[in-house]
Amino acid sequence: MGKDFWANLVLCFVLAVLLIFAVTHIGSALTPKGLLVNEPQPSAEAAPLLKDIEIAQYSINRNKDKKVAADFYIRNNSDQDVKNIHVFCEFFDENSVYLDREEWILSQTFPSGEEHKSASVLERFVNMKGISDCRIVDLQLAKDPGFKLNRSTGGHGEAESHDTGHDEPLSGGH
């Protein structure tokens, strides 16, 4: 019994362990909605606000170019401005059999206490023959950037702009 025998034996053992692991875990990986599909979870900063931000109404349609366009009316009843709202939609047929799921990101700011319309288009196929169920699954707080950007009125090389940001005039080499 040489090195090749022991190497093949170890390789067979490793492959057998991987095969057993795959067979025992395939049941939890294959869900009614697909392979390795999990439900979206909100971020830590979004979880307390989700109850105060709602979809007032929405419409989802396929246009002539087969692109899926969605209009969402978001009502922000919280005391925070929010942005980048993730809207998750599931689609079912007339018999409530699951068909597909998609997520839209509404990348605009929604001010506190207001309702605004946001439109979004997907460039991919969505199986949407029947009923849709949409909900907000995540968002971000719209915070001030923490700095203020000051812009000068003069452009690059403009003669009227004399402010160089230095206390003393610049001169040639010393």
N, C-alpha and C positions, 0 to 999 in steps of 0.2 A: 504494500500500500504506500503509494508515493504522495508527493505534494499535490498532484492533480486530483487525486481521489479526495483528499481532505478539502481542497478548495471547492470542488463540485458539491461536496456534502454540505459545507457551510453556505454556499450559494443557494442550494435547494432549501435549506432550513430558513434562510432569510426570505426567500420568495414565498414559502409556505406561511410564514408569519404575516407577511403583507397581504396575502390572499385571504387569510382568516380574518384579519382586521377589516378588509374591504367588504367582505360578505356580511360581517356582523354589524357594520355601520351603514350599509346601503339603505336599510329600512328607514333610518332617521334622516338620511340625506335626500331621499325621494319624497317630496311632498305632493299634495294634489295640485299645487301651482307650479311644479317643476323640480328640477334637481338643484339641491343646495339653495333653495329660496327661503329667505328670512323676511320677517316683517320689519319695516323701517322703524328705527327708534329715534326719538328726539334727542337733541343735545342737552346738556345739563342746564344751559342758560335758557333754552326754549321751553322746557317741560312746564315750569310754572305759568308761562304766558299762553300756552295753547288753549286753555279754557276760555280766554278772553278774545281770541282772534278766530273768526269764523268765515266760512264761505257763505255769503248771503245768497248767491245764486251762481250758476255756471251753465255754459253751453259748450258742447264739444261736437265739431262737425268735420267732415272730410271735404276739402275743396277740390276743384277740378284737376289739380296737379297731384292728387292723392296724398297731399300733406294734411296732417291732422291739426286743426286750429281750435284752440280753446280760449274762451273768454271767462274769466273768473272775477266776480265782484267780492272783494275782501273787506270785511268790516273789522276794524281794529278797536275793540272796546277796552283795551289795556291802557295803562298810563305811560307806555313806552312806544316810541317810534320803532318800527321793525322793518327789516329788508330781507331779501333773498328767501322768500317763503317757498318751501317745498310742498307741492300739492301732489298727493298720491291718489291715483284713480284705478279702480278695478272695474272690469267690464264683464258682464254676464249676458247670456242669451235670454230668450223669453221664458225659459223654464228655470231660470236662476242657476244655470250651470256655468261655472267659471270659464272665461275665455282668455283674458289677457290682463296685463297691468302695465301702467306707465307712470312716470313721475315727471312733473313739470316744475321748473324753478322760475319763480316770478322775481326777476332781478330788478326791483325798484323799491323805493322806500314808501311805506304805508304809515302816514302820520297817525298819532294817537287820537282816538275819538272820531275818526272819519271812515267813510267807505269809498273805495276807489276800484275802478275797473282795470284789469290787467289782461293783456292778450299775449298768447304764446303759441308758437307753431313748432310741431315736431316734423322732422324730415325723415320719418320712418313709418313703416306700416304698423297700424294698431288694429287688432281684431275687435271691432266695436259694433256688433250687430244688434245689441239689445240695450240692456240697462247698464248705467254706470253709477258707481259710488265713489265720490271723491272726498278726501279729507286732508287737512293740513297735518303734516308729520314732522316738520322742522322749520326753523327760521333763525334769523340772527337779529340781535339788537342793533339798531342804527345809532351808533355813538358818534360823538364829535371826535374828529381825528386827534385832538390833543395838541395841535399846533395850528398856527395861522400862517398862511403863505402870503407874503407881501411881494407884490410885483411892482417893479419900477415902470414909469410911463415911457421911458426911452428904450428903444430897441438896441440891439447889438451894433456898436459903432456909431450910434446917433450922437450928433454934436451937442445937443442940448442937455444930455444927461451927464452931469458933472459929479454925481455922487458915486464914489468908488467903494464906499464902505470902510475907508481908512481915515484915520485922524490927521495924517500928514500927507502932503502931496507925494506922488510917486515920481521918482527921477530915474535916470539911466543908471548904469552900474556904479557901485561905490568903490 
